Amino acid sequence: MSLQVEKLEGNMAKLTIEASAEEFEQAIEKAYQKNKNKLSIPGFRKGKVPRKMIEQMYGKEIFYEDAANIVIPSVYAKAVDECTEEIVSQPTVDIVQAEAGKPFIFTAEVALKPEVTLGMYKGVEVEKTDVAVTDEEVDAAIDRERENNARTISVEDRAVRDGDMTIIDYEGFVDGESFEGGKDEDYPLTIGSGTFIPGFEEQLIGAELDKEVEVNVTFPEDYQASELAGKPAVFKCIVKEIREKELPELDDEFASEVSEFDTLAEYREDVKKNLTERKEAEAKAAKEEKVVEAIIADAKMDIPEAMLATQQRSMADDFAQRIRMQGITIDQYFQFTGLTREAFLEQLKPQAEERIKSRLVLEAVAKAENLEASDEEYTAEIKKMAEAYQMDEDKITEMIGEFEQKSIKEDICIRKALELAVESAVEK
């Protein structure tokens, strides 16, 4: 295998890769063995036709495409290992020469890792995030817990209020005529939920049990049933049941039931502590994001489109894998959302670009500061992986190859670079 590298504009390069005639011949033979059972020639049983006979009948080129698909991946991988440039995209392959008895030659156009010219990365100014927790926020958190522990009770001594859970019968009329889908019985409707046509639920406020009430509405212009769109309608409704939430009393008993504390005062303090910790974590993440954005804004780099496209595809594949674990295929997702793969990839483009730039500038900071991953830090990372996968550390170490080791150490250096930049940042 031989390799020639020609640098192109925009951090692109063309690799001219040559495999020996012997390697291509071996690939042709593999292609023949793979396809011989699919070909039939009079006088020969399937799978027994000699290769030369097939080549005479269909042309020598019959196996070239499959042979190329066999030889390119392995030879390209060797070329990447040999190349001194850092390749950051999938290749665009073009076959130059494919002929039995001659070297197999192809080109691969690839993106190269861009150089980063750092600007300011220490002492960057970022806006300070307030992490103080107010009494109102504590009250809101406790109220949510009360809502979660509320019970519903039937109400018979009053009319419908906003927020009530009701059971209704209704029948709708347009121009005095009932219409399909406009009638139902024992329908559960929470007032204020926005389930029905705008204006419908509000007109039920004040309705009394078992008494008919007329609701006048107009169907929206974009209503799904086109024959009703924009038309006024009258619904005759009867409220058959009213239920409301009954919140637990805000006292020591409530605190002991929803927490490990005996008193409401202790519970409030714990809620405040948890809210503070959450705000601090959110503020830390926001600060990191702002610092990286500031470093990117003051740096210079030229991101090749091929590198960006590779990142977009990688993110799309990760997304497809995540939703597949939830029982949804990517094709089903596209069907549900109305997106095409091309439109989905375009949506990912800004995020993909941000990820690339973030990693590149942090790698540049690590290089500028001569940051390295210590043996202790590497071992700690292996321990985390072993715990995450519930495996022995020795087994994880055995499975990790040279490329993975390098990647883990690079990730450690990037985290250290981020910590350095964040610690030196000035909050204003």
Disulfide bonds with the S-S distance in Angstrom:
none
